[in-house]
Every structure is written in structure tokens, then in C-alpha cells.
Amino acid sequence: MKYIINFIIQVGRIFNTTLCIILHFPKILKNKKLVIEQMAIIGADSLPLVVLIGAFTGAIAAIQATVLFEKFGLIELAMPFLGGSIATAVLQELTPVLTALVIAGRIGGSMAAQIGSMVVTEQIDALETMAIDKHRFLGMPRVSAALIMMPMLAIFSSIVAILGALVMVIIKFDITPTYYFSSIINYFNAIELWICLGKSALFGFATAIIGVYVGFYTEGGAEGVGNSTVRAFTISAALILVLDAICGVVL
């Protein structure tokens, strides 16, 4: 019973934090400097990692697709659809989820650690003493930056993944780039791009909210900050997978 009550309390706190941050969204332009700083941290600083993840995501998608087709003896029949099937898997599922998980580890944990350190050193109390709302000053810039930058990172990762898959199918099947990209063009559906953007924005929003929330409720000094970092990533990763499953059912 105690665990159920604690779970309900935690969910209520998350919803309260989310609502307080959303109410400050109209002030984004007034606080654009804070937002741009967070956009640089979440976006530009994450690009090398996103490129690496995207390249290997595409290569793995190409390998797994061809392995399945070969297993059932359909590789010759599937060749005209290979590029299109890889692009669909990359856009709709692989890059939004894997990029979000990487950002959850890099950014979500970092947000929790930064804000948690401010909590245990009583800097948050100092902000409130100066009548500075912590949700506006610390929460809103991070959440809005994640909401803006995650779709961009996912699209960039998808492009790299499709190119990584191209390299793999050229090596494995000697397919020409023209043949590969013609398959993508023939079977590409714009809804796949919108699904990628929508999922990425949702995952980025969830990751930032959890990072900020865990940071705000950090306790226990330096040890508590370390625990908050791990907790933020764990909750964010689980939430991303749950949301992905829900999106799969709904979409």
C-alpha cells in the first residue's frame, strides 16, 4: 500500500511540475537567451554522438532486414523494396527511440544533476528569495529546448542512418545508390516523417520533464545528486519505451 501511495504522489508531482512549466511557455521569447543556451547544449553538443548512433543504427537496420529476407528466401523478391523498408524502419521507429535514449542518458541525467546540485546547495532557495520562479528560470528553458531540438536531432540521425544503411547494402549486395534511393522515393510516405518528428518531440519533452522534476526533488547532498542522475535516466528510458508502445498502438 505504501508503494502505491508513493507512486501516486510521484505522478502528481510530475504532473504539477509539467503544468507549471507549460504555463511559462508564453515567456519563451522573453527568456530566449536561456532557451538558446539549452538548445546549444542539447542540440549542437550532442551532434557527434547522434552521428555515431545514426550511422550504426542504419547499418544494423540494413543487416537485420536482409537477414530476415534471406531467412525466408525472399531476398531477390525484396530487393526493390529494400531501401523503402529500411527508411520506414529508421524514420518511424529506430532513430526516434535510440536518439531519445541517448539524449536521456546525456541530457536527462545532466539536467537532474545540475538542478539537484542547486537544490542541495540551497541555490534554489536563493532564487525563490529573489522572487525568481524556478519553473520559469530552470525548467521552461530546458523543456522548450528539448522540445525544439529533439526532432532536429532525430531527422539528422535518420539521414545519417539511411546513408549508413546504403554503405552496408552496397558492401553486402553491390546495390547501386541510384537503385537504393529510387526504392526510398517510390515507397516514401510523408506520414513517416511526421511520425518521426512527433515521436521525437514527445520523447524530448518527457526526458526534459523527468530530468527537471528529479532535480527539483533531489535530497541527501552529493550522494543524492548521484542517485538523481541515475534515477532521471532510468525513469526517462522506461517512459520513452512506454510512450513508444502507446504511439505504436495509436498510430
N, C-alpha and C positions, 0 to 999 in steps of 0.2 A: 504493500500500500504506500509505503514511504517513497518508493521509486516512482510510482505513478504520479504522486503529488509533486515530486521534484521535477518530473518530466513536464507536467502541465505548467509549472512555474517557469521553467526554462523556455517553453514555447511562448508563453505570454510575454516574457521579457524580450524575446526575439521580435515578436510582432510589434511590441511597443517601440523598440529601437528602430525597426523598419519604418513605422509610421512617422516617428519624429524626424527621421532623415528625409523621407519623401516630402514632408511638409516644407522642408528647406530647399527643395529643388528649384522653386522660382527665383532663388537668390544665387543661382549658379553664375550669372554674368557679373554680379556684384563681387563675387569671390572667385573670379576667373583665374587669378594668379595661383591660388591654392589648387584649383582644379587642374590647371596646366602642369603644375609641378607633379601631381599624382599621375597625370596622363603620360608624362615622360618616364616616370618610374615603372608604371605598368606596361606601357607600350614599347617605347624605344629601347629601354634597358632589357626587355625580355626578348627582343628580336633574335639574337644569336641562338638562344635556347629553342625558340619557336621554329627557326630554320632547321635546326638539327632534328627536332622531333618530327617536323613535317616531312623531311627527306626520307627518314626511315619508316615513317607511317605509310608513305606511298609505296616504298619498296616492299614492305611487308604485305600491304593490301594486294599488290600485283602477284606476289608469290602465292599467297593463300588462295586468290581467285583461280590462278592457273592450276594449283594443286587439286582443288575441288573439281575443276573441269576435267583434268586428266584422270582423276579417280573414277569418274563415271563415263570416261571415254568420249567426252563431248568437246575436247579441246579444239578440234578442227571446226566444229559447228559453232563454237563460241567465239572464235577469233574476230568476226565482225562486230561483236558486242563487248569485246574486252575493255576497250577504252571507256566506253559509256558506263559499264558496270563498275569499273574502278572509280570513276569520277563520282558516281552516285554514292558509293560506299564512303568515299572520302568526304564529300560535302555534307551528307546527311548525318553521318554517324562518327566517323573516326576522328577527324580534326576538331570538331566542336568539343567532343568529350576529352580527348587526350590533351588538347591545348588547355582546356579548363582545369584538368587535373594538375598539369604542370604549373599553371598560374596559381592554383590553390596552394601548392607547396611553396612556391616562391613568394607570392604576394600576400595570400591569406594569412600565412604564418607570420610574415613580416609585419603586417598591419596589427595583428594581435600582440606581437612583441613590442612594437613601438608604443602603441596606446597603453598596453599593460605596464610598461616601464613608467609612463607618465602617471598612471594611477597609483602605483606603489611608491613613487617619489612625491606624491601629492601635487603634481603639476596640474592635474585636472581640477583639484580643489581651488588652486590659484586662479585658473581660468574662470571658474564659476564665481569666485570672489570679485573678479573684474567684470562680471555680468556678460561673459562670453559663453554662448551656448556650445557645449561640447559636440552636440549633434551637427551643428552648422559648421563649426571650425574644424572638427576632426572627421566626423562621419560623412557628411554630404560630399566633400571633395573626393574622398576615396571611392565611395559608391558610384558617384556620377562618372568618375574617370574610368572605373572598371566597366560600367555600362556602355561607355563610348568606345573604349579601346579593345575590348574582347572580340567584338565582331570583326574589327580590322585585323587583329592578330589571327583569327580563325581563317579569314579569307586569304591572308598572306600564307599561312600554313597550308591551306588547301592547294594553292598554286604550286608551292614547293613540293607538296606530296604528289601532285599529278605529274610533275616533272621527274620526281624520284621514281615513280612507277614507270614512266616512259623509259628511263635508263634501264630498269630491270627487265622490261619486256623486250627491249632491243637486244640486251645481252642473252636472254633466255630463248627468245623465239625469232630473233632477227627481223622484228617488225619495224617498218619504216615510220618515222614521226608523222608523215602525212596520213598514213593508214590509221595510226593511233588517234590523232586529233580529229580525223573525219568521223570516227566512231563516237567520240565525245560530242561533236557538233550535232550529229544526226539524232542522238538519243538524249541530249541535254534538255532538261525541263527547268524553267525559271523558278518553279516552286522549290527546287532543291537548294537553290541559292538563298531563298528567303528562309527556308528551314534552318540552314546553316547560320544565318545572321540572327534569327530569332533565338535559337538554342544558345548560341554564344553569348548574346546579351543577357539571357536569363541566367546562365551559369555564372557569368561575371558578376551580375547583381547579387546572386546568392552567396558567392565566395566573399565578396566585399562586406556584405551584411554580417556574415558569420565572423569574419576577421575583426570587424569593428565591435560587434557585440561581445565576443570573447575578451577583447581588450578592455572594454569598459567594465567588465565584471571580474577582472583579474584580482586575485588575493594571494597573500603569502610571500611577498618580497620577491627576491631574484628567482627562487625556486618556482614560485607561482607564475612568473613570466615565462619560464621554460615550459611549464605544463600548459600554459595558454597557447603557446606556439604549436605544440603537438596537437592540442585539442582543436584548435582552429582548422588545421589541415585535415584531421580525421573527420570532423563534422562536415566540412566543405566537400570532401571527396565522397562521403556517403550521400550527401544531399544532391550532388551532381548526378550520381548514378540513379538515385530515386527519381529526380526530375527528368532524366533521360528516358527512363522506363515509362513515365507518365506521358511524355511527349510522343513516345513510340506508339502508345495506345491511342492517344487523341489524334495524332497526325497520320 
